[in-house]
Amino acid sequence: MNIFKKIAEKIKNFGVGAAINSLDNFEAPLADLIEEKKKEFNSMSSKEQSKWIMDKVQNALRIYANIK
């Protein structure tokens, strides 16, 4: 989730218009991150994949609901 925090920081620092234009710079690093996570995910068992997904969903919900 760090990449999303970095994006939010960029928006605050540069303004919305500049931040939207700079998102093009995130395409290559995001593609690399997706490829890395895809390899990691595919190497897991189904049970590990389920746990990983649930952990990510729970973390996102905690952030959304501002629960620590």
N, CA, C and O of each residue as an XYZ file, in Angstrom:
272
protein
N       0.806     -1.193      0.000
C       0.000      0.000      0.000
C       0.856      1.267      0.000
O       0.325      2.372     -0.112
N       2.137      1.119      0.121
C       2.999      2.298      0.147
C       2.905      3.116     -1.118
O       3.021      4.341     -1.067
N       2.701      2.480     -2.241
C       2.621      3.221     -3.498
C       1.423      4.175     -3.482
O       1.490      5.264     -4.053
N       0.332      3.771     -2.833
C      -0.842      4.629     -2.768
C      -0.611      5.805     -1.832
O      -1.117      6.900     -2.077
N       0.149      5.590     -0.759
C       0.507      6.692      0.134
C       1.379      7.699     -0.599
O       1.218      8.908     -0.433
N       2.310      7.193     -1.416
C       3.178      8.083     -2.188
C       2.367      8.897     -3.183
O       2.633     10.083     -3.381
N       1.381      8.268     -3.809
C       0.522      8.983     -4.753
C      -0.244     10.080     -4.031
O      -0.337     11.203     -4.527
N      -0.795      9.764     -2.863
C      -1.544     10.762     -2.090
C      -0.650     11.929     -1.688
O      -1.082     13.081     -1.726
N       0.593     11.640     -1.303
C       1.535     12.701     -0.949
C       1.840     13.582     -2.152
O       1.922     14.804     -2.027
N       2.008     12.965     -3.315
C       2.276     13.735     -4.534
C       1.117     14.674     -4.839
O       1.331     15.827     -5.213
N      -0.108     14.184     -4.680
C      -1.281     15.012     -4.952
C      -1.293     16.225     -4.024
O      -1.569     17.343     -4.459
N      -0.996     16.002     -2.759
C      -0.978     17.106     -1.792
C       0.107     18.120     -2.134
O      -0.106     19.325     -2.007
N       1.265     17.638     -2.565
C       2.403     18.523     -2.830
C       2.304     19.264     -4.162
O       2.719     20.420     -4.247
N       1.771     18.637     -5.190
C       1.789     19.218     -6.525
C       0.459     19.797     -6.977
O       0.419     20.550     -7.950
N      -0.609     19.471     -6.308
C      -1.918     19.875     -6.770
C      -2.504     18.783     -7.635
O      -1.782     17.937     -8.162
N      -3.795     18.805     -7.777
C      -4.496     17.723     -8.458
C      -4.106     17.605     -9.925
O      -3.815     16.502    -10.388
N      -4.090     18.701    -10.664
C      -3.781     18.642    -12.097
C      -2.398     18.089    -12.367
O      -2.225     17.202    -13.203
N      -1.410     18.617    -11.655
C      -0.035     18.149    -11.837
C       0.106     16.686    -11.409
O       0.835     15.916    -12.034
N      -0.598     16.314    -10.340
C      -0.528     14.933     -9.865
C      -1.126     13.976    -10.887
O      -0.588     12.893    -11.116
N      -2.239     14.373    -11.505
C      -2.857     13.516    -12.527
C      -1.905     13.329    -13.696
O      -1.765     12.217    -14.205
N      -1.256     14.388    -14.125
C      -0.311     14.290    -15.233
C       0.904     13.436    -14.866
O       1.448     12.732    -15.717
N       1.324     13.498    -13.614
C       2.515     12.743    -13.210
C       2.228     11.257    -13.006
O       3.163     10.469    -12.861
N       0.954     10.858    -12.993
C       0.630      9.443    -12.821
C       1.200      8.578    -13.936
O       1.426      7.384    -13.739
N       1.437      9.168    -15.110
C       2.066      8.417    -16.191
C       3.417      7.857    -15.760
O       3.837      6.806    -16.242
N       4.099      8.556    -14.853
C       5.407      8.110    -14.365
C       5.303      6.860    -13.494
O       6.311      6.198    -13.246
N       4.106      6.530    -13.029
C       3.922      5.375    -12.169
C       3.624      4.102    -12.943
O       3.594      3.023    -12.353
N       3.404      4.199    -14.251
C       3.036      3.017    -15.029
C       4.105      1.930    -14.982
O       3.799      0.775    -14.688
N       5.340      2.287    -15.265
C       6.411      1.282    -15.286
C       6.670      0.689    -13.902
O       6.743     -0.534    -13.780
N       6.815      1.517    -12.840
C       7.022      0.915    -11.514
C       5.835      0.064    -11.061
O       6.020     -0.959    -10.402
N       4.622      0.484    -11.412
C       3.447     -0.288    -11.048
C       3.428     -1.620    -11.786
O       3.072     -2.644    -11.204
N       3.802     -1.616    -13.042
C       3.867     -2.861    -13.815
C       4.894     -3.815    -13.198
O       4.648     -5.017    -13.100
N       6.038     -3.277    -12.786
C       7.061     -4.105    -12.137
C       6.543     -4.684    -10.824
O       6.762     -5.857    -10.522
N       5.852     -3.847    -10.046
C       5.309     -4.291     -8.774
C       4.252     -5.376     -8.988
O       4.229     -6.368     -8.260
N       3.392     -5.196     -9.966
C       2.369     -6.190    -10.274
C       3.021     -7.516    -10.659
O       2.594     -8.574    -10.196
N       4.044     -7.466    -11.497
C       4.728     -8.689    -11.933
C       5.371     -9.401    -10.748
O       5.303    -10.626    -10.640
N       5.995     -8.630     -9.864
C       6.632     -9.192     -8.671
C       5.588     -9.852     -7.764
O       5.787    -10.974     -7.299
N       4.488     -9.159     -7.517
C       3.448     -9.688     -6.641
C       2.741    -10.888     -7.273
O       2.320    -11.809     -6.573
N       2.616    -10.868     -8.602
C       1.990    -11.987     -9.301
C       2.826    -13.260     -9.114
O       2.279    -14.336     -8.873
N       4.136    -13.134     -9.226
C       5.018    -14.284     -9.030
C       4.916    -14.787     -7.589
O       4.832    -15.990     -7.343
N       4.925    -13.844     -6.643
C       4.810    -14.196     -5.229
C       3.472    -14.900     -4.963
O       3.427    -15.928     -4.288
N       2.394    -14.339     -5.497
C       1.053    -14.889     -5.291
C       0.931    -16.276     -5.909
O       0.375    -17.183     -5.290
N       1.441    -16.447     -7.112
C       1.329    -17.738     -7.799
C       2.162    -18.828     -7.139
O       1.902    -20.014     -7.341
N       3.160    -18.438     -6.352
C       3.980    -19.445     -5.665
C       3.323    -19.921     -4.367
O       3.818    -20.854     -3.735
N       2.221    -19.297     -3.965
C       1.530    -19.666     -2.725
C       0.521    -20.785     -2.973
O       0.037    -20.987     -4.087
N       0.225    -21.504     -1.890
C      -0.861    -22.486     -1.949
C      -2.193    -21.728     -1.951
O      -2.228    -20.527     -1.683
N      -3.263    -22.419     -2.248
C      -4.586    -21.783     -2.249
C      -4.919    -21.206     -0.881
O      -5.487    -20.118     -0.783
N      -4.568    -21.927      0.168
C      -4.827    -21.447      1.524
C      -4.034    -20.167      1.799
O      -4.569    -19.216      2.369
N      -2.774    -20.143      1.401
C      -1.948    -18.952      1.587
C      -2.492    -17.779      0.768
O      -2.494    -16.639      1.232
N      -2.954    -18.066     -0.454
C      -3.541    -17.026     -1.280
C      -4.791    -16.443     -0.629
O      -4.982    -15.227     -0.621
N      -5.636    -17.307     -0.087
C      -6.849    -16.841      0.586
C      -6.515    -15.949      1.770
O      -7.119    -14.892      1.954
N      -5.548    -16.383      2.570
C      -5.127    -15.588      3.731
C      -4.567    -14.249      3.280
O      -4.888    -13.218      3.872
N      -3.736    -14.244      2.243
C      -3.124    -13.014      1.740
C      -4.206    -12.033      1.280
O      -4.147    -10.843      1.590
N      -5.198    -12.547      0.533
C      -6.288    -11.695      0.043
C      -7.067    -11.117      1.220
O      -7.348     -9.919      1.250
N      -7.417    -11.960      2.185
C      -8.197    -11.486      3.328
C      -7.414    -10.448      4.140
O      -7.987     -9.461      4.601
N      -6.117    -10.666      4.314
C      -5.294     -9.685      5.023
C      -5.307     -8.338      4.309
O      -5.414     -7.292      4.949
N      -5.198     -8.364      2.981
C      -5.199     -7.120      2.208
C      -6.550     -6.414      2.296
O      -6.608     -5.192      2.439
N      -7.632     -7.180      2.212
C      -8.981     -6.594      2.310
C      -9.192     -6.007      3.696
O      -9.687     -4.887      3.827
N      -8.821     -6.755      4.734
C      -8.990     -6.250      6.094
C      -8.174     -4.986      6.320
O      -8.649     -4.044      6.954
N      -6.962     -4.960      5.812
C      -6.117     -3.775      5.959
C      -6.739     -2.583      5.247
O      -6.759     -1.477      5.787
N      -7.243     -2.802      4.044
C      -7.887     -1.715      3.298
C      -9.119     -1.193      4.036
O      -9.351      0.015      4.087
N      -9.904     -2.103      4.606
C     -11.086     -1.684      5.361
C     -10.709     -0.911      6.621
O     -11.384      0.046      7.000
N      -9.626     -1.335      7.264
C      -9.142     -0.597      8.451
C      -8.739      0.823      8.070
O      -9.048      1.778      8.781
N      -8.047      0.951      6.942
C      -7.639      2.280      6.480
C      -8.866      3.100      6.131
O      -8.964      4.264      6.521
N      -9.805      2.509      5.400
C     -11.032      3.208      4.994
C     -11.841      3.663      6.212
O     -12.365      4.777      6.232
N     -11.939      2.804      7.219
C     -12.731      3.113      8.405
C     -11.907      3.844      9.469
O     -12.412      4.174     10.542
N     -10.627      4.091      9.153
C      -9.715      4.784     10.069
C      -9.601      4.048     11.405
O      -9.637      4.663     12.471
N      -9.465      2.728     11.331
C      -9.290      1.883     12.517
C      -7.824      1.504     12.602
O      -7.217      1.106     11.607
N      -7.259      1.628     13.787
C      -5.832      1.310     13.937
C      -5.616      0.004     14.615
O      -4.473     -0.406     14.815
